[in-house]
């Protein structure tokens, strides 16, 4: 007599084959929707591939996940198979994965429980409340989302993954070389560490390829640039600051630190603070070149304590939290110390004024003032929700404790994350009372989202 579980499996596979044409229809529709939404004007999306789970894989999953114990009928089993259809968005680089994930929030906007409805097709739903990226059993992360397609009052589940070329390659390596190897192998700590090292090396390759790709693009556009435009000016200032620092650090303490990204944010700060609203930007530009040249022959020291003319205070909760942290760390963490030495050196005003202006620029790079001031406008007191989020955002940043919180690439990621987070909260919480009641949960989610950036 055949075991009951195999009768269950055979019935499930029969129903699966009976509905295969429907699955193909849904698969093609999902691919078309994603292609139309993601591949236009975005060269980082290389292709969107799909598959319907085959019979052998279905059988294996039914047994391995003990569906025969959890579900009574084959219909129920198929309805709870989250990856009946698999979709994969393949992009160039690891850094593209988060950007494409954030783009999904513009495609799926109408909130529906844990799921968001697709703007282009009301039958498609995606769970955008799942924390991303997710940690896999192998210890590595992946952008993986669950979704479903409604067809004839049925939910047909699909799984969406976002993978760079390197991560796609690594998935194939693990699947074909490691997990499909039927030989008896002791998968011990040494082997795990070795596989981890290989994966880390692939991440380095990804970063190197991205640098090469961007350099090629820059070279292709360089012939179009004539004179010192905004882009070239910022690059020139960043390079000058970095070169100046290297010379001065070598002279005083005999070694250097990696300051390139800090030089870039200082250059961006100079451009925003002194050039955007300047009546004579060309004169300002010449003044800066002269000042930076003067600093080369000045007594610039990196071993003396920095002081502000007065303690920093600001009514804005974001600026106050960030400023108090900067003030507490600038003479303790040497990377921060070097950064503020350079900030105060390249500006001619008092330290506290430079300090204040820099924090204001950081805030405006992350939070667009005209956008944020209108958020939660339906609340009886929108400033309570706004100030809470501003303070928590700054706390999440300073809890990281490293200088990379002010690197341009990370500031951009924080800006995207915070904007999407605020807009989601505004939809979910219709009143201040509901918002206040869920403050701890909101704080936890924000911390989780911030930790995924660093």
C-alpha positions in Angstrom: 0.0 0.0 0.0 1.4 3.4 -1.0 2.2 5.9 1.7 -0.4 8.6 2.1 2.2 11.4 1.5 2.9 10.0 -2.0 -0.8 10.0 -2.8 -0.9 13.6 -1.7 2.1 14.5 -3.8 0.7 12.7 -6.9 -2.6 14.6 -6.6 -0.7 17.9 -6.1 1.4 17.3 -9.2 -1.7 16.3 -11.2 -3.4 19.6 -10.3 -0.1 21.5 -11.0 0.0 20.1 -14.5 -3.7 20.8 -15.0 -3.1 24.5 -14.2 0.2 24.8 -16.1 -1.3 26.9 -18.9 -2.6 29.4 -16.3 0.8 29.6 -14.7 2.4 30.3 -18.1 -0.1 33.1 -18.7 0.6 34.7 -15.3 4.4 34.2 -15.8 4.3 36.1 -19.2 2.2 38.9 -17.7 4.5 39.4 -14.8 7.6 39.5 -17.1 5.9 42.0 -19.4 4.9 44.3 -16.5 8.4 44.3 -14.9 10.0 44.8 -18.3 7.8 47.8 -19.1 8.3 49.4 -15.7 12.1 48.7 -15.1 14.0 48.4 -18.3 13.0 51.7 -20.0 15.7 54.3 -19.5 17.6 52.2 -17.0 20.7 50.5 -18.4 21.5 48.8 -15.0 18.6 46.3 -15.5 20.1 43.8 -17.9 17.3 41.3 -18.1 14.2 39.9 -16.3 14.0 36.1 -16.4 11.4 33.7 -15.1 10.6 30.1 -14.5 7.7 27.9 -13.4 8.7 25.4 -10.8 9.2 22.0 -12.4 7.7 18.7 -11.2 10.9 17.3 -9.6 11.5 20.5 -7.7 7.8 20.7 -6.6 8.0 17.1 -5.4 11.2 17.8 -3.5 9.7 20.9 -1.8 6.5 19.1 -0.8 8.5 16.5 1.0 11.2 18.7 2.4 8.8 21.3 3.8 6.3 18.7 4.9 3.4 20.2 3.0 1.6 16.8 3.4 1.4 17.4 7.1 0.4 21.1 7.0 -2.3 21.1 4.2 -5.2 18.8 3.6 -5.7 19.2 -0.1 -3.5 19.7 -3.2 -5.2 23.0 -3.9 -4.3 24.3 -0.5 -0.7 23.1 -1.0 -0.3 24.9 -4.3 -1.9 28.1 -2.8 0.8 28.1 -0.1 3.8 27.5 -2.4 5.4 31.0 -2.3 7.7 30.4 -5.3 5.4 28.6 -7.7 6.6 31.2 -10.3 10.1 32.6 -9.9 11.1 36.0 -11.3 14.6 37.4 -11.3 15.7 41.0 -12.0 19.3 40.8 -13.1 21.3 44.1 -12.8 25.0 45.1 -13.3 26.3 45.8 -9.9 25.6 45.1 -6.2 24.9 48.8 -5.6 22.1 48.6 -8.3 20.2 46.0 -6.2 19.0 48.5 -3.5 18.2 51.2 -6.1 16.0 48.8 -8.1 14.4 47.6 -4.9 13.5 51.2 -4.0 12.1 51.7 -7.5 9.5 49.0 -6.8 7.8 51.4 -4.4 7.0 53.6 -7.4 5.5 50.7 -9.3 3.5 49.2 -6.4 1.9 52.0 -4.5 -1.6 51.2 -3.3 -1.3 49.7 0.2 -3.3 46.5 0.7 -2.4 44.8 4.0 1.2 43.6 3.9 1.0 43.8 0.1 1.1 46.7 -2.4 -1.0 46.7 -5.6 0.7 47.3 -8.9 -0.3 50.5 -10.6 -0.1 49.0 -14.1 -2.1 45.9 -13.3 -4.5 45.6 -10.3 -4.1 41.8 -10.2 -0.5 41.9 -9.2 0.5 42.3 -5.5 3.9 42.5 -3.9 4.9 42.3 -0.2 7.0 45.4 0.3 6.9 45.2 4.1 9.4 42.3 4.2 12.7 43.5 5.6 15.3 43.8 2.9 17.9 42.5 2.1 17.1 39.2 3.7 19.6 36.9 5.3 19.9 33.5 3.7 20.8 30.2 5.4 24.3 30.5 3.9 24.8 33.7 5.8 24.7 36.0 2.8 22.0 38.6 1.9 19.5 38.7 -1.0 16.7 41.0 -2.1 13.8 38.5 -2.1 10.1 39.5 -2.1 6.9 37.4 -2.1 4.0 38.3 -4.4 0.8 37.0 -5.9 -1.3 37.3 -9.0 -5.1 37.1 -8.7 -6.7 35.0 -11.5 -10.3 33.7 -11.4 -10.5 34.4 -7.7 -7.3 32.4 -7.0 -3.9 33.6 -5.7 -1.0 32.4 -7.8 2.1 33.0 -5.8 5.4 34.2 -7.2 8.8 35.1 -5.8 10.8 38.1 -7.0 14.6 38.3 -6.6 17.0 41.1 -7.5 20.5 40.0 -8.3 23.6 41.6 -9.6 25.8 39.7 -12.1 28.1 38.7 -9.3 25.4 37.5 -7.0 23.6 35.7 -9.8 26.9 33.9 -10.6 27.4 33.0 -7.0 23.9 31.5 -6.7 24.6 29.2 -9.6 28.0 28.2 -8.0 26.3 27.3 -4.7 23.4 25.5 -6.4 25.4 23.5 -9.0 28.8 23.0 -7.2 27.8 22.8 -3.5 24.2 21.8 -2.9 23.8 19.5 -5.9 27.0 17.6 -4.9 25.7 14.2 -3.6 29.1 13.1 -2.4 29.4 12.7 1.4 31.4 15.8 2.3 32.0 17.2 5.8 30.7 20.8 5.4 32.8 22.0 8.3 33.9 25.4 9.5 36.9 25.5 7.2 34.8 24.9 4.1 32.3 27.5 5.2 35.1 30.0 5.7 36.6 29.2 2.3 33.3 29.7 0.5 32.8 32.9 2.4 36.3 34.1 1.3 35.4 33.3 -2.4 32.1 35.2 -2.0 34.0 38.2 -0.5 36.4 38.2 -3.4 33.5 38.3 -5.8 32.2 41.4 -4.0 35.6 43.1 -4.5 35.4 42.1 -8.2 32.0 43.7 -8.4 33.3 47.0 -7.0 36.3 47.0 -9.3 34.1 46.4 -12.3 31.7 49.2 -11.2 34.7 51.6 -11.0 35.9 50.7 -14.4 32.3 51.0 -15.8 31.9 54.5 -14.3 35.3 55.6 -15.5 34.5 54.5 -19.0 31.3 56.6 -18.9 33.1 59.6 -17.5 35.7 59.4 -20.3 32.9 59.1 -22.9 31.4 62.3 -21.6 34.6 64.2 -20.9 34.8 65.5 -24.5 31.5 67.2 -24.1 32.7 69.3 -21.1 34.3 72.7 -21.9 35.7 74.8 -19.1 35.1 74.4 -15.4 31.4 73.4 -14.9 29.7 72.3 -11.7 30.8 68.7 -12.0 34.4 69.4 -12.9 34.7 72.1 -10.2 33.6 69.7 -7.5 36.0 67.0 -8.7 38.8 69.6 -8.8 38.1 70.9 -5.3 37.8 67.3 -3.9 41.1 66.3 -5.4 42.8 69.5 -4.1 41.5 68.9 -0.6 42.6 65.3 -0.7 46.1 66.2 -2.0 46.5 68.9 0.6 45.5 66.5 3.4 48.0 63.9 2.2 50.9 66.3 2.2 50.0 67.8 5.6 49.4 64.5 7.3 52.7 63.1 6.0 54.5 66.2 7.2 53.1 66.1 10.7 52.5 62.4 11.6 54.2 60.5 8.9 51.2 58.5 7.5 47.9 59.0 5.6 44.3 58.0 5.9 41.7 57.3 3.2 40.0 60.7 2.9 38.7 60.6 -0.7 35.0 60.3 0.2 35.3 62.9 2.9 37.0 65.2 0.4 34.0 64.7 -1.9 31.4 65.7 0.7 33.5 68.7 1.7 33.6 69.7 -2.0 29.8 69.2 -2.2 29.4 71.3 0.9 31.5 74.1 -0.5 29.5 74.1 -3.7 26.1 74.1 -2.0 27.1 76.6 0.7 29.0 79.1 -1.3 28.2 78.8 -5.0 24.6 77.9 -5.6 23.3 81.3 -4.5 26.4 83.3 -5.2 26.0 86.3 -7.5 29.6 86.0 -8.7 30.5 82.2 -8.7 33.5 82.7 -10.9 35.1 85.1 -8.3 34.2 82.7 -5.5 35.9 79.9 -7.4 39.1 81.9 -7.8 39.0 82.8 -4.1 38.8 79.1 -3.2 41.7 78.1 -5.4 43.8 80.8 -3.8 42.8 79.8 -0.3 43.5 76.1 -0.9 47.0 77.0 -2.3 47.6 79.2 0.8 46.8 76.3 3.1 49.6 74.3 1.5 52.2 76.7 3.0 50.3 77.4 6.3 50.7 75.7 9.7 47.8 73.2 9.5 48.0 70.8 12.4 46.2 67.6 13.0 47.4 66.9 16.6 45.8 69.8 18.5 42.4 69.8 20.2 39.6 71.5 18.2 37.3 74.0 19.9 34.0 75.6 19.1 33.4 79.2 20.2 30.3 78.1 22.1 28.4 74.8 22.7 26.3 73.7 19.7 22.5 73.9 20.1 19.8 73.8 17.6 16.0 73.7 17.9 15.8 71.2 15.0 15.9 67.7 16.5 17.9 66.2 13.6 20.5 69.0 13.6 20.8 69.0 17.4 21.3 65.2 17.6 23.8 65.2 14.8 25.6 68.3 16.1 25.9 67.1 19.7 27.4 63.8 18.4 29.9 65.6 16.1 30.9 67.8 19.0 31.4 64.9 21.3 33.5 62.8 18.8 35.6 65.4 17.0 38.5 65.2 19.5 38.2 61.4 20.2 37.9 59.6 16.9 40.8 60.6 14.7 39.0 60.3 11.4 36.4 62.7 12.6 39.1 65.0 14.0 40.9 65.2 10.6 37.6 65.9 8.9 36.7 68.8 11.1 40.3 70.2 10.9 39.8 70.3 7.1 36.3 71.8 7.4 37.4 74.6 9.6 40.5 75.2 7.6 38.8 75.6 4.2 36.2 78.0 5.6 37.1 81.5 6.7 34.4 82.1 9.4 34.2 81.0 13.0 34.3 77.3 13.8 30.8 77.2 15.2 29.4 78.9 12.1 31.2 76.4 9.8 30.0 73.6 12.1 26.4 74.8 12.0 26.3 75.4 8.2 27.8 71.9 7.5 25.1 70.2 9.6 22.4 72.2 7.8 23.8 71.1 4.5 23.8 67.4 5.6 20.2 67.7 6.7 19.1 69.3 3.4 21.0 66.6 1.4 18.9 63.9 3.2 15.6 65.6 3.8 14.1 67.9 1.1 12.6 70.8 3.1 9.7 71.6 0.8 8.7 67.9 0.7 9.0 67.1 4.4 7.2 70.2 5.8 4.0 69.0 4.1 4.1 65.5 5.5 1.4 64.4 8.0 -0.6 67.5 7.2 -3.8 65.7 8.2 -2.6 65.3 11.8 -3.8 67.8 14.4 -0.1 68.5 15.2 2.1 67.3 12.3 5.3 68.6 14.0 5.1 65.9 16.7 5.4 63.2 14.1 7.9 65.1 12.0 10.2 65.9 15.0 10.1 62.3 16.2 11.2 61.0 12.8 13.9 63.7 12.5 15.3 62.8 15.8 15.2 59.0 15.3 16.8 59.4 11.9 19.7 61.3 13.4 20.0 58.8 16.3 20.1 55.9 13.8 23.0 57.7 11.9 25.1 58.5 15.0 24.6 55.0 16.4 26.6 53.8 13.4 29.5 55.7 14.9 31.6 55.8 11.7 32.5 58.6 9.4 30.9 56.8 6.5 27.5 58.3 7.6 28.5 61.5 5.8 29.8 59.9 2.6 27.8 61.0 -0.4 26.8 57.6 -1.5 25.4 56.7 1.9 23.7 60.1 2.3 21.9 59.4 -1.0 20.9 55.9 0.3 19.6 57.4 3.5 17.6 60.0 1.6 15.9 57.4 -0.6 15.2 55.1 2.4 13.8 57.9 4.6 11.6 59.3 1.8 10.0 55.9 1.1 9.7 55.2 4.8 7.9 58.5 5.6 5.5 58.1 2.6 4.7 54.6 3.8 4.0 55.8 7.3 1.8 58.6 6.1 -0.4 56.0 4.3 -0.5 53.6 7.2 -1.2 56.0 10.0 -4.2 58.3 9.4 -4.0 60.0 12.8 -1.4 61.2 15.3 -2.9 59.0 17.9 -2.3 55.9 15.8 1.3 57.1 15.1 2.1 57.8 18.7 0.8 54.4 19.8 3.1 52.6 17.4 6.2 54.8 18.1 8.4 51.9 19.3 7.6 49.8 16.3 8.3 52.7 13.9 11.6 53.3 15.7 12.6 49.6 15.3 11.7 49.5 11.6 13.7 52.7 11.0 16.7 51.3 12.8 16.5 48.1 10.7 16.3 50.0 7.5 19.3 52.1 8.5 21.4 49.1 9.4 20.8 47.6 6.0 22.6 50.6 4.5 25.7 50.2 6.6 
